[in-house]
Amino acid sequence: MPGVLQARVVKLVYTYALGAYAARCAGSSPVSGTIYDYNKVGMSNIPKLLNQIIVGNAFDEPRILEAYSCDRSILKMRPEMVVLPETTDDVRRIVRFVSQLRQRGTKTSLTVRGSGLDKTGADLTDKILVSMERMNRIQEIDSRSKLVRVQAGITLEKLNTALSLHGLVLPIDANPKETIGSIIANFTIDSYAGKYHGISHYVDCLEAVMADGNVLQTKNYNRRGLQRKIEDTDDPESGIYNRMNDVINNSEEALTIIKEKPTLDAAGYQMATQVERDNSRVFELTPLFYASQGTLGIITEVILRLEPMPSKVTRFAAGFETASGAVKYVEKISPLSPLAIELYDAHIFERAAENGKELGLFAKRYNKGYIAIVVFDDNRLVARKKLNDCLKLVPDSAAAILETKENTKEFSRIHTALKSYLNDDTKGERLYLADDFYVPQHRLLDFIKHLPELEESVKRELPLFGDYLTSNYSLRPDLNMNTIAGRQDALKFLKKFADYLVEYDGVLTGGSPEGRIKALVVNQEENPTVHQFYQDIKAAFDPENIFSPGVKLESDVKKFVKHLRTEVLQGITED
Ligand SMILES: Cc1cc2nc3c(=O)[nH]c(=O)nc-3n(C[C@H](O)[C@H](O)[C@H](O)COP(=O)(O)OP(=O)(O)OC[C@H]3O[C@@H](n4cnc5c(N)ncnc54)[C@H](O)[C@@H]3O)c2cc1C
């Protein structure tokens, strides 16, 4: 098997071969040839047509569509068809097929899905859903160069399990079932990002199928290389580079506004600030796919850079009687650059104890306070030194416990207790409405101190949990989606919480993009010049709006309310 470096070369050849093949197909492909006359083909026949032109499968059986109608959000949208491609060429044919259907006036669109864990409804559609679950192969691993080439539907768990055999890892700590394509498209803020800087630090290049069915393989271009690319009209990629070069050159004001933001977040296409960099010496389209949520193209393959497997993590837990005690402490130890600092309102564990998930680590006096879990992945000596420095700083009013072989079960119980709390629906389902928001470190204590006012106004308990180093937090209101009042409360809560967050310089889309839900708030508040810039990027990539209409840029309240779930999510939602 050739090494990934060779693979890069192979890939280039493959892509151009694919391009040439695509051109040949486009010319005489069965999907656009004389074989089928769309006008006679009703939507019901389309799965059959798709099954004829792809290796994978297209389904419209109601029981199958039902299984793809929910994710972790408060929405339910049943697709009219689910397609499972097996190869990049399958994805190309599906996109080309749909874009030709659109040209013939058929109202349809494509939404791509990984494992369906999204909290913002961005992987849901009532049109054609493309599930990447079969494109889950590792194509090449080059241990020496610490590079791997994967299909975008591979899960984080499957990838890191295979990489561990080579002493390598993709250092992303997120839900193991998340797919690599979605970690890029959702720009997942993982708890290790404080140290490893998240997915954007590890993507070497990616391949995506564009709205015209052509394949884009991203790479860096210098000015001359970009000019050559734009002028080479035989090159299927030249169009998107030409259009994006124009958009970037004509959007100085919007780019300035985004660059001046206190923190980059996942709304819109903010990583567009990284397309042209180093004083215009580098031009690259990869950054646009971060937080794109499937609206710009379908990522089919990715080359990832890797890290050597770190030493076994070392952890200690500290219990504080108050939030201020906890926040002041984690402020002090952050310069020791732990891998992660998890913060929990101890009320979470009080609720978990009601379900029998009692935490034996700390005395009862910390039940009303905060718990911090500090994690290091340095080698044993360095970790030992840092741990001692941290323990010396623990105030007398707090208690700290180092993880040992004897008590490691208790440390694992912290996460299972959290899951017990998050899955508990005694008073209502704990909804993913206010997940992954950003609160700057210097405003965190204020934010926590005033939370009881918000709790009072929404008549719900809202214990906070999250990561101090990434400033990424969540809280889960318990609401009933199976009642009209519950659904109305969900919308009211979203608005109230967004207003509350702003008071503490927080950002609703700090840790995850807007999708279909947070978009209701974000679209209204976005600066019009910046919003227009995002629409220009969308139009440059997807002029017909084939990909995920209604996600990110144009939230539609009526459609939103129509698709609100009316029953609780089945199964373990927080696993
Ligand atoms: C228990 C739990 C814990 C979680 N923890 C975190 C966390 O710590 N941090 C965090 O940020 N999120 C977290 N999430 C949210 C969730 O994991 C992310 O939303 C993740 O991106 C979903 O992965 P997925 O493969 O299920 O993607 P999906 O939900 O299927 O898709 C997510 C988005 O990515 C797009 N997409 C998927 N594949 C592709 C592709 N190949 N090309 C282009 N676009 C694509 C979809 O269109 C959609 O917009 C958690 C979710 C759960 C349920």
The ligand as an SDF file (V2000), in Angstrom:
LIG
                    3D

 53 58  0  0  0  0  0  0  0  0999 V2000
  -23.5700   12.7090   23.9020 C   0  0  0  0  0  0  0  0  0  0  0  0
  -23.0710   13.7820   22.9940 C   0  0  0  0  0  0  0  0  0  0  0  0
  -21.9160   14.4620   23.3050 C   0  0  0  0  0  0  0  0  0  0  0  0
  -21.4660   15.4620   22.4350 C   0  0  0  0  0  0  0  0  0  0  0  0
  -20.3360   16.1350   22.7500 N   0  0  0  0  0  0  0  0  0  0  0  0
  -19.9590   17.1500   21.9390 C   0  0  0  0  0  0  0  0  0  0  0  0
  -18.8120   17.9380   22.2390 C   0  0  0  0  0  0  0  0  0  0  0  0
  -18.1530   17.6990   23.2190 O   0  0  0  0  0  0  0  0  0  0  0  0
  -18.5160   18.9970   21.4350 N   0  0  0  0  0  0  0  0  0  0  0  0
  -19.2830   19.2730   20.3400 C   0  0  0  0  0  0  0  0  0  0  0  0
  -18.9820   20.2010   19.6340 O   0  0  0  0  0  0  0  0  0  0  0  0
  -20.3420   18.5170   19.9840 N   0  0  0  0  0  0  0  0  0  0  0  0
  -20.6950   17.5010   20.7850 C   0  0  0  0  0  0  0  0  0  0  0  0
  -21.7960   16.7920   20.4840 N   0  0  0  0  0  0  0  0  0  0  0  0
  -22.5720   17.1500   19.3290 C   0  0  0  0  0  0  0  0  0  0  0  0
  -22.2900   16.2100   18.1810 C   0  0  0  0  0  0  0  0  0  0  0  0
  -21.4760   15.2260   18.5410 O   0  0  0  0  0  0  0  0  0  0  0  0
  -21.7460   16.9450   17.1030 C   0  0  0  0  0  0  0  0  0  0  0  0
  -22.7790   17.6980   16.6590 O   0  0  0  0  0  0  0  0  0  0  0  0
  -21.1810   16.0700   15.9870 C   0  0  0  0  0  0  0  0  0  0  0  0
  -20.6860   16.8590   15.0090 O   0  0  0  0  0  0  0  0  0  0  0  0
  -22.1880   15.1210   15.4390 C   0  0  0  0  0  0  0  0  0  0  0  0
  -21.4910   14.1170   14.7030 O   0  0  0  0  0  0  0  0  0  0  0  0
  -22.2810   13.2410   13.6690 P   0  0  0  0  0  0  0  0  0  0  0  0
  -21.3090   12.4020   12.9370 O   0  0  0  0  0  0  0  0  0  0  0  0
  -23.4020   12.5900   14.3320 O   0  0  0  0  0  0  0  0  0  0  0  0
  -22.7810   14.3370   12.6210 O   0  0  0  0  0  0  0  0  0  0  0  0
  -24.2420   14.6690   12.1430 P   0  0  0  0  0  0  0  0  0  0  0  0
  -25.0380   15.0610   13.3090 O   0  0  0  0  0  0  0  0  0  0  0  0
  -24.7750   13.6040   11.3020 O   0  0  0  0  0  0  0  0  0  0  0  0
  -23.9210   15.9580   11.2620 O   0  0  0  0  0  0  0  0  0  0  0  0
  -23.4960   17.1380   11.9070 C   0  0  0  0  0  0  0  0  0  0  0  0
  -23.3150   18.2260   10.8570 C   0  0  0  0  0  0  0  0  0  0  0  0
  -22.2290   17.9000   10.0230 O   0  0  0  0  0  0  0  0  0  0  0  0
  -22.6430   17.8540    8.6470 C   0  0  0  0  0  0  0  0  0  0  0  0
  -21.9040   16.7600    8.0290 N   0  0  0  0  0  0  0  0  0  0  0  0
  -21.8280   15.4770    8.4640 C   0  0  0  0  0  0  0  0  0  0  0  0
  -21.0390   14.7570    7.6400 N   0  0  0  0  0  0  0  0  0  0  0  0
  -20.6060   15.6160    6.6680 C   0  0  0  0  0  0  0  0  0  0  0  0
  -19.7830   15.4900    5.4900 C   0  0  0  0  0  0  0  0  0  0  0  0
  -19.2170   14.3280    5.1620 N   0  0  0  0  0  0  0  0  0  0  0  0
  -19.5870   16.5740    4.7110 N   0  0  0  0  0  0  0  0  0  0  0  0
  -20.1370   17.7800    5.0260 C   0  0  0  0  0  0  0  0  0  0  0  0
  -20.9270   17.9710    6.1240 N   0  0  0  0  0  0  0  0  0  0  0  0
  -21.1570   16.9070    6.9160 C   0  0  0  0  0  0  0  0  0  0  0  0
  -24.1400   17.5950    8.6850 C   0  0  0  0  0  0  0  0  0  0  0  0
  -24.7900   18.0690    7.5350 O   0  0  0  0  0  0  0  0  0  0  0  0
  -24.5270   18.3910    9.9300 C   0  0  0  0  0  0  0  0  0  0  0  0
  -24.6230   19.7360    9.5820 O   0  0  0  0  0  0  0  0  0  0  0  0
  -22.2180   15.7670   21.2960 C   0  0  0  0  0  0  0  0  0  0  0  0
  -23.3740   15.0730   20.9910 C   0  0  0  0  0  0  0  0  0  0  0  0
  -23.8070   14.0960   21.8310 C   0  0  0  0  0  0  0  0  0  0  0  0
  -25.0460   13.3590   21.4880 C   0  0  0  0  0  0  0  0  0  0  0  0
  1  2  1  0
  2  3  1  0
  2 52  2  0
  3  4  2  0
  4  5  1  0
  4 50  1  0
  5  6  2  0
  6  7  1  0
  6 13  1  0
  7  8  2  0
  7  9  1  0
  9 10  1  0
 10 11  2  0
 10 12  1  0
 12 13  2  0
 13 14  1  0
 14 15  1  0
 14 50  1  0
 15 16  1  0
 16 17  1  0
 16 18  1  0
 18 19  1  0
 18 20  1  0
 20 21  1  0
 20 22  1  0
 22 23  1  0
 23 24  1  0
 24 25  2  0
 24 26  1  0
 24 27  1  0
 27 28  1  0
 28 29  2  0
 28 30  1  0
 28 31  1  0
 31 32  1  0
 32 33  1  0
 33 34  1  0
 33 48  1  0
 34 35  1  0
 35 36  1  0
 35 46  1  0
 36 37  1  0
 36 45  1  0
 37 38  2  0
 38 39  1  0
 39 40  1  0
 39 45  2  0
 40 41  1  0
 40 42  2  0
 42 43  1  0
 43 44  2  0
 44 45  1  0
 46 47  1  0
 46 48  1  0
 48 49  1  0
 50 51  2  0
 51 52  1  0
 52 53  1  0
M  END
$$$$
